[in-house]
Amino acid sequence: MQRLHMHIISKDMVSPCLKTKVHWNSFTTTFFKPYENVLKELKEKGCITKIENDIHKNLMSTPLKCNQCNYVPKNMPQLKDHLVSHIK
């Protein structure tokens, strides 16, 4: 039996724990599956299809990009500074 690891996250993505590009990309690329998609796949297949290693590697190396607009920062500190501008 394999484990299923799930997170519930806010859209703002402002957190002192979010420190690396890989961490960011794990929550903001298609690597992160919305709950509805996970539930649908479980109902239809009875399991979750594991992502292939090469696809995972490509997703984690995706350039940084704001999840709320088209801003492309050079690094995580720039992105984190930018994210605060979206808080209302």
C-alpha positions as CSV (number, residue, x, y, z in Angstrom):
1,M,0.0,0.0,0.0
2,Q,1.4,3.4,-1.0
3,R,0.7,6.5,1.0
4,L,-1.2,9.5,-0.3
5,H,0.1,12.8,0.9
6,M,-2.3,15.8,0.6
7,H,-2.1,19.5,1.5
8,I,-4.7,22.1,1.7
9,I,-3.2,25.5,0.8
10,S,-4.3,29.0,0.4
11,K,-4.0,30.8,-2.9
12,D,-1.8,33.6,-1.5
13,M,1.2,31.2,-1.0
14,V,2.8,33.6,1.5
15,S,4.7,31.5,4.0
16,P,8.1,31.6,5.7
17,C,8.3,27.8,5.1
18,L,8.1,28.2,1.3
19,K,11.8,28.7,0.6
20,T,13.0,26.9,-2.6
21,K,12.1,26.8,-6.2
22,V,11.3,23.1,-6.0
23,H,9.0,23.7,-3.1
24,W,7.2,26.5,-5.0
25,N,6.9,24.3,-8.1
26,S,5.5,21.4,-6.2
27,F,2.5,23.6,-5.3
28,T,2.1,25.7,-8.4
29,T,2.7,23.4,-11.3
30,T,0.5,20.5,-12.5
31,F,2.5,18.3,-10.0
32,F,0.0,19.6,-7.4
33,K,-3.3,17.9,-8.2
34,P,-6.5,19.7,-7.1
35,Y,-8.6,17.7,-4.6
36,E,-11.4,17.3,-7.2
37,N,-9.1,15.6,-9.6
38,V,-7.7,13.3,-7.0
39,L,-11.1,12.3,-5.9
40,K,-12.3,11.7,-9.5
41,E,-9.2,9.5,-10.2
42,L,-9.8,7.5,-7.0
43,K,-13.4,6.9,-7.9
44,E,-12.7,6.0,-11.6
45,K,-9.4,4.0,-11.2
46,G,-9.3,3.1,-7.5
47,C,-5.8,4.5,-7.2
48,I,-3.7,7.6,-8.1
49,T,-1.3,7.3,-11.0
50,K,2.2,8.0,-9.9
51,I,4.0,10.7,-11.9
52,E,6.9,9.6,-14.0
53,N,10.4,10.7,-12.8
54,D,11.2,12.7,-16.0
55,I,8.0,14.6,-15.8
56,H,8.5,15.3,-12.1
57,K,12.1,16.5,-12.8
58,N,10.8,18.9,-15.6
59,L,8.0,20.3,-13.4
60,M,10.4,21.0,-10.5
61,S,12.8,22.8,-12.9
62,T,10.1,25.0,-14.3
63,P,11.1,28.7,-14.0
64,L,9.6,30.7,-11.1
65,K,6.3,32.5,-11.9
66,C,3.8,34.2,-9.7
67,N,0.7,32.0,-9.3
68,Q,-1.6,35.0,-9.5
69,C,-0.2,37.1,-12.4
70,N,2.4,36.9,-15.1
71,Y,5.3,38.2,-12.9
72,V,8.5,36.2,-13.4
73,P,11.1,36.8,-10.6
74,K,14.8,36.0,-10.7
75,N,14.7,34.2,-7.4
76,M,12.6,33.2,-4.4
77,P,13.2,36.4,-2.4
78,Q,11.9,38.5,-5.3
79,L,8.9,36.2,-5.7
80,K,8.1,36.3,-2.0
81,D,8.3,40.1,-2.0
82,H,6.0,40.3,-5.0
83,L,3.4,37.9,-3.5
84,V,2.7,40.4,-0.7
85,S,1.4,42.8,-3.3
86,H,-1.5,40.5,-4.0
87,I,-2.8,40.4,-0.4
88,K,-5.9,42.6,-0.1
